Structure formats: structure tokens, C-alpha cells
Amino acid sequence: MISAVLGDDHALLVEAMIPMLTKAGITVVASAYDFGSLVASVRAHQPDVCVLDLRFGDDDHHDGVPAVRAASPGTKTVVLTADPTIDSMVAAVEDGAAAYVHKSRGCASLVATIEKVMRGELVTDLPIRRRRRESAEADPEVLLARYLTVRERQCLELLVDGLRTDAMARRLGVSVTTVRSHVQALMTKLGVHSRLEAASFAVRHDLLGEPDRAALRG
């Protein structure tokens, strides 16, 4: 059973979500209609998931995700928002959000999102028309690739070159466990589910520069 705290200043929206989430096996342990109460509820209940909007009334809480994570480090944060901008999505993910979902998606999409983040996946879901209005480069997963760490990018480059985990560890001078950790992290950021998908994604979107890859081979 997944436990959740909901935070939104629109009470009708919250009250409509509760029975639908409950039917899907997600127990809403608390709901809050202002930001202070939300953080207090998360701290008190330590839920599996916190679903929140970053805007309460006239106030934008850009620190919302870090505040929830500080109150309960083990809680996954799902930002459910009317803000369709990619910049806001990237900022939320940088702050540690497990998902950024537009409110137009509906409850079934929210349930699927919660299930995915509980499996360790990163979910970003914005309206298609908004994506098309922004630059061709602004595909959410491509933008998130910018936030790979140096080690994660090195591991991605070696995946593209077809190296196995033990060979990657030798090349980078780290343990096999460390390599596995980096690979899992980069897969989560790219929204893929296998090493092959990660390599294909990198090639398809031309994420890796040839100078960096040549340096690794050397």
C-alpha cells in the first residue's frame, strides 16, 4: 500500500483526487491547502509520496520540493501543476522532484505517475503543444541529460561504446558497485529502463561530444 500526502490550495481538486487514488490502492493519509500545513503533514506522516502544486494562492513556492524532502527525505515528490514551462520542470527536477506532471493529464495519469516514481523512475509529462512551441532541443529528457554528473556522462559514453560493467569499472578506476549506481542514476534521469535504451537515446539525440569520447578511449 502506497501512502500519500496531497497539497493544493484548490480543495475541490484534492477532494476529487482522494477517492480515485484510494480506489487505485493509494492511501491519502493527509491533505493540506496551504504550504505550511503541507510541510507539517509530510513531517508528521512520512508518506511514500507527496503530490503538491508549487503555487498556493498568490504565492509561488519554488522551494517546495526541497522543503518536502527536508521534512521527509524518503518521500517521493510529485509536482502536479498548471505551469507548462520546461524551465519550471527542469528546476523542479534539479531540486529533486521525482515527477513533474501537468494538471490537464487527469487522475489516471497521476496514478500511473505515482506507481512509476515508486519504482524509481523519473516522470515528466507536459502538454505536447507546449513542447512544440519551444525549441526542438527542448525535449524534457534531452534537457534533463544536461544534468548528468561527470561520472554519469562518462558511464553513458562507455555504454555507447559497448563496454560491460566490469570493463567500465576498470576504465574509470572505480568499483563495479559504483558503476552500477551511476548507470542506474543516468537511466533514471533519461527516463529509460535498460542500458541498451540509454545508449540508443544518447546516439539518437547526439548527447555525447566526440572529443570527450576520444579522451575516454585514450
DOZA-937374 format. One line per 8 residues: number of its first residue (from 1); their letters; for each residue x, y, z of N, C-alpha, C. Coordinates in Angstrom, 1 decimal, always signed. Layout:
BEGIN
NUM = a = X,Y,Z,X,Y,Z,X,Y,Z | ...
END
This chain:
BEGIN
1 = misavlgd = +0.8,-1.2,+0.0,+0.0,+0.0,+0.0,+0.9,+1.3,+0.0 | +0.6,+2.2,-0.9,+1.3,+3.4,-1.0,+0.6,+4.5,-0.2 | +1.4,+5.2,+0.6,+0.8,+6.3,+1.4,+1.1,+7.6,+0.7 | +0.2,+8.6,+0.8,+0.4,+9.9,+0.1,-0.1,+11.0,+0.9 | +0.5,+12.2,+0.8,+0.0,+13.4,+1.3,-0.2,+14.3,+0.1 | -1.4,+15.0,+0.1,-1.7,+15.9,-1.1,-1.7,+17.3,-0.6 | -1.2,+18.2,-1.5,-1.1,+19.6,-1.2,-1.5,+20.5,-2.3 | -2.6,+21.2,-2.2,-3.1,+22.1,-3.3,-4.0,+23.1,-2.6
9 = dhallvea = -4.1,+24.3,-3.1,-5.0,+25.3,-2.5,-6.4,+25.2,-3.1 | -6.6,+24.3,-4.0,-7.9,+24.0,-4.6,-8.5,+22.8,-3.9 | -9.4,+23.1,-2.9,-9.9,+22.0,-2.1,-10.7,+21.0,-2.9 | -11.5,+21.5,-3.9,-12.3,+20.6,-4.7,-11.4,+19.6,-5.5 | -10.3,+20.1,-6.0,-9.4,+19.2,-6.7,-8.9,+18.1,-5.8 | -8.5,+18.5,-4.6,-7.9,+17.5,-3.6,-9.0,+16.5,-3.3 | -10.2,+17.0,-3.0,-11.3,+16.1,-2.6,-11.7,+15.1,-3.7 | -11.6,+15.6,-4.9,-11.9,+14.7,-6.1,-10.8,+13.6,-6.3
17 = mipmltka = -9.6,+14.0,-5.9,-8.5,+13.0,-6.1,-8.5,+11.9,-5.1 | -8.9,+12.2,-3.9,-8.8,+11.2,-2.8,-9.5,+9.9,-3.1 | -10.8,+9.8,-3.5,-11.4,+8.5,-3.8,-10.8,+7.8,-5.0 | -10.4,+8.5,-6.0,-9.7,+7.9,-7.1,-8.4,+7.3,-6.8 | -7.6,+8.0,-6.0,-6.3,+7.4,-5.5,-6.6,+6.2,-4.6 | -7.6,+6.3,-3.7,-7.9,+5.2,-2.8,-8.3,+4.0,-3.6 | -9.1,+4.1,-4.6,-9.5,+3.0,-5.5,-8.3,+2.3,-6.1 | -7.3,+3.1,-6.4,-6.1,+2.6,-7.0,-5.1,+2.0,-6.0
25 = gitvvasa = -5.5,+2.0,-4.7,-4.6,+1.4,-3.7,-3.6,+2.3,-3.1 | -3.9,+3.6,-3.3,-3.0,+4.7,-2.7,-3.8,+5.3,-1.5 | -3.2,+5.2,-0.3,-3.9,+5.7,+0.9,-3.5,+7.2,+1.1 | -4.4,+8.1,+1.1,-4.2,+9.5,+1.4,-4.2,+9.7,+2.9 | -3.1,+9.9,+3.5,-3.0,+10.0,+4.9,-3.2,+11.4,+5.4 | -3.1,+12.4,+4.6,-3.4,+13.8,+4.9,-3.5,+14.6,+3.7 | -4.2,+15.7,+3.8,-4.3,+16.7,+2.7,-4.1,+18.1,+3.3 | -3.6,+19.0,+2.5,-3.3,+20.3,+3.0,-3.6,+21.3,+2.0
33 = ydfgslva = -4.1,+22.5,+2.4,-4.5,+23.6,+1.5,-3.6,+24.8,+1.6 | -2.6,+24.8,+2.4,-1.6,+25.8,+2.4,-0.2,+25.2,+2.6 | +0.8,+25.9,+2.2,+2.1,+25.3,+2.2,+2.7,+24.9,+3.5 | +2.4,+25.7,+4.5,+2.9,+25.4,+5.9,+2.3,+24.1,+6.4 | +1.0,+23.9,+6.2,+0.3,+22.7,+6.6,+0.8,+21.5,+5.9 | +1.1,+21.7,+4.6,+1.6,+20.6,+3.8,+2.9,+20.1,+4.4 | +3.9,+20.9,+4.6,+5.2,+20.5,+5.1,+5.0,+19.9,+6.5 | +4.1,+20.4,+7.3,+3.9,+19.8,+8.6,+3.3,+18.4,+8.5
41 = svrahqpd = +2.4,+18.2,+7.6,+1.8,+16.9,+7.3,+2.8,+15.9,+6.9 | +3.7,+16.3,+6.0,+4.7,+15.4,+5.5,+5.6,+15.0,+6.6 | +6.0,+16.0,+7.4,+6.9,+15.7,+8.5,+6.2,+14.7,+9.5 | +4.9,+14.9,+9.7,+4.2,+14.0,+10.7,+4.0,+12.6,+10.2 | +3.7,+12.5,+8.9,+3.3,+11.2,+8.4,+4.4,+10.4,+7.6 | +5.4,+11.1,+7.2,+6.5,+10.5,+6.4,+5.9,+9.6,+5.3 | +5.1,+10.2,+4.4,+4.5,+9.3,+3.4,+5.5,+8.8,+2.3 | +5.0,+7.8,+1.6,+5.8,+7.4,+0.4,+5.9,+8.5,-0.6
49 = vcvldlrf = +4.8,+9.2,-0.8,+4.7,+10.2,-1.9,+4.0,+11.4,-1.4 | +4.5,+12.6,-1.9,+3.8,+13.9,-1.7,+3.4,+14.4,-3.0 | +2.2,+14.6,-3.3,+1.7,+15.3,-4.5,+1.4,+16.7,-4.2 | +2.1,+17.6,-4.8,+1.9,+19.0,-4.5,+1.9,+19.9,-5.7 | +1.2,+21.0,-5.6,+1.4,+22.2,-6.5,+2.4,+23.1,-5.9 | +3.2,+23.8,-6.7,+4.2,+24.7,-6.1,+3.6,+26.1,-5.9 | +2.3,+26.3,-6.3,+1.7,+27.5,-6.2,+0.5,+27.4,-5.2 | +0.5,+28.1,-4.1,-0.6,+28.2,-3.2,-1.1,+29.6,-3.2
57 = gdddhhdg = -2.4,+29.8,-3.7,-2.9,+31.2,-3.7,-2.0,+32.0,-4.6 | -1.6,+33.2,-4.1,-0.8,+34.1,-4.9,+0.7,+33.8,-4.7 | +1.1,+32.8,-4.0,+2.5,+32.6,-3.6,+3.0,+31.4,-4.4 | +4.2,+31.6,-5.1,+4.9,+30.5,-5.7,+6.0,+30.0,-4.8 | +5.9,+28.7,-4.4,+6.9,+28.1,-3.5,+7.9,+27.4,-4.3 | +8.9,+28.1,-4.9,+9.9,+27.5,-5.7,+10.8,+26.6,-4.8 | +10.7,+26.8,-3.5,+11.5,+25.9,-2.6,+10.7,+24.7,-2.1 | +9.5,+24.5,-2.7,+8.6,+23.5,-2.3,+9.2,+22.1,-2.2
65 = vpavraas = +9.8,+21.7,-3.3,+10.4,+20.3,-3.3,+11.5,+20.1,-2.3 | +12.5,+21.1,-2.2,+13.5,+20.9,-1.1,+12.9,+20.9,+0.3 | +11.8,+21.7,+0.5,+11.2,+21.7,+1.8,+10.5,+20.4,+2.2 | +9.9,+19.8,+1.2,+9.3,+18.5,+1.4,+10.3,+17.4,+1.7 | +11.4,+17.5,+0.9,+12.5,+16.5,+1.1,+13.2,+16.6,+2.4 | +13.3,+17.9,+2.9,+13.9,+18.1,+4.2,+13.0,+17.6,+5.3 | +11.7,+17.7,+5.1,+10.8,+17.2,+6.1,+10.7,+15.7,+6.2 | +10.9,+15.1,+5.0,+10.8,+13.6,+5.0,+11.7,+13.1,+3.8
73 = pgtktvvl = +13.0,+12.9,+4.1,+13.9,+12.5,+3.0,+13.5,+11.3,+2.1 | +12.8,+10.4,+2.7,+12.4,+9.2,+2.0,+11.1,+9.4,+1.1 | +10.5,+10.6,+1.2,+9.3,+10.8,+0.4,+9.6,+11.2,-1.0 | +8.9,+10.6,-2.0,+9.0,+11.0,-3.4,+8.1,+12.2,-3.6 | +8.6,+13.2,-4.3,+7.7,+14.4,-4.6,+7.2,+14.4,-6.0 | +5.9,+14.5,-6.2,+5.3,+14.6,-7.5,+4.7,+16.0,-7.6 | +5.2,+16.8,-8.5,+4.7,+18.1,-8.7,+3.6,+18.0,-9.7 | +2.3,+18.4,-9.3,+1.2,+18.4,-10.1,+0.8,+19.9,-10.3
81 = tadptids = +0.9,+20.4,-11.5,+0.9,+21.8,-11.7,+0.2,+22.2,-13.0 | -0.2,+23.5,-13.0,-0.7,+24.1,-14.2,+0.3,+24.8,-15.0 | +1.5,+24.9,-14.5,+2.7,+25.5,-15.2,+3.3,+24.6,-16.2 | +3.1,+24.9,-17.5,+3.6,+24.0,-18.6,+5.0,+24.3,-19.1 | +5.7,+25.2,-18.4,+7.0,+25.6,-19.0,+8.1,+24.6,-18.7 | +9.0,+24.4,-19.6,+10.0,+23.4,-19.5,+11.1,+23.9,-18.4 | +11.3,+25.2,-18.4,+12.2,+25.7,-17.4,+11.8,+25.4,-16.0 | +10.5,+25.5,-15.7,+10.0,+25.1,-14.4,+10.1,+23.7,-14.1
89 = mvaavedg = +9.9,+22.8,-15.1,+10.0,+21.4,-15.0,+11.5,+21.0,-14.6 | +12.4,+21.6,-15.4,+13.8,+21.3,-15.1,+14.2,+21.8,-13.7 | +13.8,+23.0,-13.3,+14.1,+23.5,-12.0,+13.6,+22.5,-10.9 | +12.4,+22.0,-11.1,+11.8,+21.1,-10.1,+12.6,+19.8,-10.0 | +13.0,+19.3,-11.1,+13.8,+18.0,-11.2,+15.1,+18.2,-10.6 | +15.7,+19.4,-10.9,+17.0,+19.7,-10.3,+16.9,+19.7,-8.7 | +15.8,+20.2,-8.2,+15.6,+20.3,-6.8,+15.3,+18.9,-6.2 | +15.1,+17.9,-7.0,+14.9,+16.5,-6.5,+13.5,+16.0,-6.7
97 = aaayvhks = +12.6,+16.7,-7.5,+11.3,+16.1,-7.7,+11.4,+14.8,-8.5 | +10.6,+13.8,-8.1,+10.5,+12.6,-8.8,+9.6,+12.6,-10.1 | +8.7,+13.6,-10.1,+7.8,+13.7,-11.3,+7.4,+15.2,-11.4 | +7.1,+15.6,-12.6,+6.5,+16.9,-12.9,+5.4,+16.7,-13.9 | +4.2,+16.8,-13.5,+3.0,+16.4,-14.3,+2.0,+17.6,-14.4 | +1.5,+17.8,-15.6,+0.6,+18.9,-15.8,-0.8,+18.5,-15.4 | -1.6,+19.4,-14.8,-2.9,+19.1,-14.3,-3.9,+18.7,-15.3 | -3.6,+18.9,-16.6,-4.6,+18.6,-17.6,-4.6,+17.1,-17.9
105 = rgcaslva = -3.6,+16.3,-17.3,-3.5,+14.9,-17.6,-4.5,+14.0,-17.0 | -5.1,+14.4,-15.9,-6.2,+13.6,-15.3,-5.7,+12.6,-14.2 | -6.6,+12.0,-13.5,-6.3,+11.2,-12.3,-5.6,+9.9,-12.7 | -6.0,+9.3,-13.8,-5.4,+8.0,-14.2,-3.9,+8.2,-14.5 | -3.6,+9.3,-15.1,-2.2,+9.6,-15.4,-1.4,+9.9,-14.1 | -2.1,+10.5,-13.1,-1.5,+10.7,-11.8,-1.2,+9.4,-11.1 | -2.1,+8.5,-11.1,-1.9,+7.1,-10.5,-0.7,+6.4,-11.2 | -0.7,+6.5,-12.5,+0.4,+5.8,-13.2,+1.7,+6.5,-12.9
113 = tiekvmrg = +1.7,+7.8,-12.7,+2.9,+8.5,-12.3,+3.4,+8.1,-10.9 | +2.5,+8.0,-10.0,+2.9,+7.6,-8.6,+3.5,+6.2,-8.6 | +2.9,+5.3,-9.4,+3.4,+3.9,-9.5,+4.8,+3.9,-10.1 | +5.0,+4.8,-11.1,+6.4,+4.8,-11.7,+7.4,+5.3,-10.8 | +7.1,+6.4,-10.0,+8.1,+7.0,-9.1,+8.4,+6.1,-8.0 | +7.4,+5.3,-7.6,+7.7,+4.3,-6.5,+8.6,+3.1,-7.0 | +8.7,+3.0,-8.4,+9.7,+2.0,-8.9,+11.0,+2.7,-9.2 | +11.1,+3.9,-8.8,+12.4,+4.6,-9.0,+12.5,+5.4,-10.3
121 = elvtdlpi = +11.4,+5.5,-11.1,+11.5,+6.2,-12.4,+11.3,+7.7,-12.2 | +11.8,+8.5,-13.1,+11.6,+9.9,-13.2,+10.6,+10.2,-14.3 | +9.5,+10.9,-13.9,+8.4,+11.2,-14.9,+8.3,+12.6,-15.2 | +8.3,+13.0,-16.4,+8.0,+14.4,-16.8,+6.9,+14.3,-17.9 | +5.8,+15.1,-17.7,+4.7,+15.0,-18.6,+4.1,+16.4,-18.8 | +4.4,+17.0,-20.0,+3.9,+18.3,-20.3,+3.1,+18.3,-21.5 | +2.2,+19.2,-21.7,+1.3,+19.2,-22.9,+2.2,+19.3,-24.2 | +1.8,+18.5,-25.2,+2.6,+18.4,-26.4,+2.6,+19.7,-27.1
129 = rrrrresa = +1.6,+20.5,-27.2,+1.6,+21.7,-27.9,+2.6,+22.7,-27.3 | +2.8,+22.6,-26.0,+3.8,+23.5,-25.3,+5.2,+23.0,-25.7 | +5.4,+21.7,-25.8,+6.7,+21.2,-26.2,+7.0,+21.7,-27.6 | +6.0,+21.7,-28.5,+6.3,+22.1,-29.9,+6.6,+23.6,-30.1 | +6.0,+24.4,-29.2,+6.2,+25.8,-29.3,+7.6,+26.2,-28.8 | +8.3,+25.3,-28.0,+9.6,+25.6,-27.6,+10.6,+25.0,-28.6 | +11.9,+25.2,-28.4,+12.9,+24.8,-29.3,+12.9,+23.3,-29.5 | +13.4,+22.9,-30.7,+13.5,+21.4,-31.0,+14.3,+20.7,-30.0
137 = eadpevll = +15.3,+21.5,-29.4,+16.2,+20.9,-28.4,+15.5,+20.6,-27.0 | +14.3,+21.3,-26.9,+13.7,+21.3,-25.5,+12.9,+20.1,-25.2 | +13.2,+19.0,-25.8,+12.5,+17.7,-25.3,+12.9,+17.5,-23.8 | +12.0,+17.3,-22.9,+12.3,+17.2,-21.5,+13.5,+16.3,-21.2 | +13.5,+15.1,-21.8,+14.6,+14.1,-21.5,+15.9,+14.7,-21.9 | +15.9,+15.4,-23.1,+17.2,+15.9,-23.6,+17.7,+17.0,-22.6 | +16.8,+17.8,-22.2,+17.1,+18.9,-21.2,+17.7,+18.3,-19.9 | +17.0,+17.2,-19.5,+17.5,+16.6,-18.2,+18.9,+16.0,-18.4
145 = aryltvre = +19.2,+15.6,-19.6,+20.5,+15.0,-19.9,+21.6,+16.0,-19.5 | +21.3,+17.3,-19.6,+22.3,+18.3,-19.2,+22.7,+18.2,-17.8 | +21.9,+17.5,-17.0,+22.2,+17.5,-15.5,+22.8,+16.2,-15.1 | +23.3,+15.4,-16.1,+24.1,+14.2,-15.7,+25.4,+14.7,-15.1 | +25.8,+14.0,-14.1,+27.1,+14.3,-13.5,+28.2,+13.9,-14.4 | +29.4,+14.3,-14.1,+30.6,+14.0,-15.0,+30.7,+12.4,-15.1 | +30.6,+11.8,-13.9,+30.7,+10.3,-13.9,+29.6,+9.6,-14.7 | +28.4,+10.2,-14.5,+27.2,+9.6,-15.2,+27.4,+9.7,-16.7
153 = rqclellv = +27.9,+10.9,-17.2,+28.2,+11.1,-18.6,+29.3,+10.2,-19.1 | +30.3,+10.0,-18.3,+31.4,+9.0,-18.7,+30.8,+7.6,-18.8 | +30.0,+7.2,-17.9,+29.4,+5.9,-18.0,+28.5,+5.8,-19.2 | +27.7,+6.8,-19.5,+26.9,+6.8,-20.7,+27.7,+6.6,-22.0 | +28.9,+7.3,-22.0,+29.8,+7.2,-23.2,+30.3,+5.8,-23.3 | +30.6,+5.2,-22.2,+31.1,+3.8,-22.3,+30.0,+2.8,-22.6 | +28.8,+3.1,-22.2,+27.7,+2.2,-22.6,+27.5,+2.3,-24.2 | +27.6,+3.5,-24.7,+27.5,+3.6,-26.2,+28.7,+2.9,-26.9
161 = dglrtdam = +29.8,+2.8,-26.2,+30.9,+2.1,-26.8,+30.8,+0.6,-26.6 | +29.8,+0.1,-25.9,+29.5,-1.3,-25.7,+30.2,-2.0,-24.6 | +30.8,-1.2,-23.6,+31.6,-1.9,-22.6,+30.6,-2.5,-21.5 | +31.1,-3.6,-20.9,+30.3,-4.2,-19.8,+30.7,-3.5,-18.5 | +30.0,-3.9,-17.5,+30.1,-3.2,-16.2,+31.6,-3.3,-15.7 | +32.1,-4.5,-15.7,+33.5,-4.7,-15.2,+34.5,-3.9,-16.0 | +34.3,-3.9,-17.3,+35.3,-3.1,-18.1,+35.1,-1.6,-17.9 | +33.9,-1.2,-17.7,+33.7,+0.3,-17.3,+34.4,+0.6,-16.0
169 = arrlgvsv = +34.3,-0.3,-15.0,+34.9,+0.0,-13.7,+36.4,+0.1,-13.9 | +37.0,-0.8,-14.7,+38.5,-0.8,-14.9,+38.9,+0.5,-15.6 | +38.1,+0.9,-16.6,+38.4,+2.1,-17.4,+38.3,+3.4,-16.5 | +37.3,+3.4,-15.6,+37.1,+4.6,-14.8,+37.9,+4.6,-13.5 | +38.4,+3.4,-13.1,+39.2,+3.2,-11.9,+38.3,+3.3,-10.7 | +37.1,+2.7,-10.8,+36.1,+2.7,-9.7,+35.6,+1.3,-9.5 | +34.8,+1.0,-8.5,+34.3,-0.3,-8.3,+33.1,-0.6,-9.2 | +32.8,-1.9,-9.3,+31.6,-2.3,-10.1,+30.4,-1.8,-9.5
177 = ttvrshvq = +30.3,-1.8,-8.2,+29.1,-1.2,-7.5,+28.9,+0.2,-7.8 | +30.0,+1.0,-7.8,+29.9,+2.4,-8.2,+29.4,+2.6,-9.6 | +29.9,+1.8,-10.5,+29.4,+1.9,-11.9,+28.0,+1.6,-12.0 | +27.5,+0.6,-11.3,+26.1,+0.2,-11.4,+25.2,+1.4,-10.8 | +25.7,+2.0,-9.8,+25.0,+3.2,-9.2,+24.9,+4.3,-10.2 | +26.0,+4.6,-10.8,+26.0,+5.7,-11.8,+25.1,+5.4,-13.0 | +25.1,+4.1,-13.5,+24.3,+3.7,-14.6,+22.8,+3.8,-14.2 | +22.4,+3.4,-13.0,+21.0,+3.5,-12.6,+20.6,+4.9,-12.5
185 = almtklgv = +21.5,+5.8,-12.0,+21.1,+7.2,-11.9,+20.9,+7.9,-13.3 | +21.8,+7.5,-14.2,+21.6,+8.2,-15.6,+20.4,+7.6,-16.3 | +20.1,+6.3,-16.1,+18.9,+5.8,-16.7,+17.7,+6.4,-16.1 | +17.6,+6.7,-14.8,+16.5,+7.4,-14.2,+16.3,+8.8,-14.8 | +17.4,+9.5,-14.9,+17.4,+10.9,-15.5,+16.9,+10.9,-16.9 | +17.3,+9.9,-17.7,+16.9,+9.9,-19.1,+15.6,+9.3,-19.3 | +15.0,+8.7,-18.3,+13.7,+8.1,-18.4,+13.7,+6.8,-19.2 | +14.8,+6.0,-19.1,+14.9,+4.8,-19.9,+15.0,+3.6,-18.9
193 = hsrleaas = +14.8,+2.4,-19.4,+14.7,+1.2,-18.5,+15.8,+0.2,-18.7 | +16.7,+0.4,-19.6,+17.8,-0.5,-19.8,+19.0,+0.2,-20.3 | +20.2,-0.5,-20.2,+21.4,+0.0,-20.7,+21.3,+0.3,-22.2 | +20.7,-0.7,-22.9,+20.6,-0.5,-24.4,+19.8,+0.7,-24.7 | +18.6,+0.9,-24.0,+17.8,+2.1,-24.3,+18.6,+3.4,-24.0 | +19.4,+3.4,-22.9,+20.3,+4.6,-22.6,+21.2,+4.9,-23.7 | +21.9,+3.8,-24.2,+22.9,+4.0,-25.3,+22.1,+4.5,-26.6 | +21.0,+3.9,-26.9,+20.3,+4.3,-28.1,+19.8,+5.8,-28.0
201 = favrhdll = +19.3,+6.1,-26.8,+18.9,+7.5,-26.5,+20.0,+8.5,-26.8 | +21.2,+8.2,-26.2,+22.3,+9.1,-26.4,+22.7,+9.3,-27.8 | +22.7,+8.2,-28.6,+23.1,+8.3,-30.0,+22.0,+9.0,-30.8 | +20.7,+8.7,-30.5,+19.6,+9.3,-31.3,+19.6,+10.8,-31.1 | +19.9,+11.3,-29.9,+19.8,+12.7,-29.6,+21.1,+13.4,-29.6 | +22.2,+12.7,-30.0,+23.5,+13.2,-30.1,+24.0,+13.9,-28.9 | +23.8,+13.2,-27.7,+24.2,+13.8,-26.4,+25.7,+13.9,-26.2 | +26.4,+13.0,-26.8,+27.8,+12.9,-26.5,+28.7,+13.5,-27.5
209 = gepdraal = +29.7,+14.4,-27.1,+30.6,+15.0,-28.0,+31.8,+14.1,-28.3 | +32.2,+14.1,-29.5,+33.3,+13.2,-29.9,+34.6,+13.5,-29.2 | +35.0,+14.8,-28.8,+36.2,+15.0,-28.1,+36.2,+14.3,-26.7 | +35.1,+14.3,-26.0,+35.0,+13.6,-24.7,+35.2,+12.1,-24.9 | +34.5,+11.6,-25.9,+34.6,+10.1,-26.1,+36.0,+9.7,-26.5 | +36.7,+10.5,-27.3,+38.1,+10.2,-27.7,+39.0,+10.2,-26.5 | +38.7,+11.2,-25.6,+39.6,+11.3,-24.4,+39.4,+10.0,-23.5 | +38.1,+9.5,-23.4,+37.9,+8.3,-22.6,+38.6,+7.1,-23.2
217 = rg = +38.6,+7.0,-24.6,+39.2,+5.9,-25.2,+40.7,+5.9,-25.0 | +41.2,+7.1,-24.9,+42.7,+7.2,-24.7,+43.0,+6.9,-23.3
END
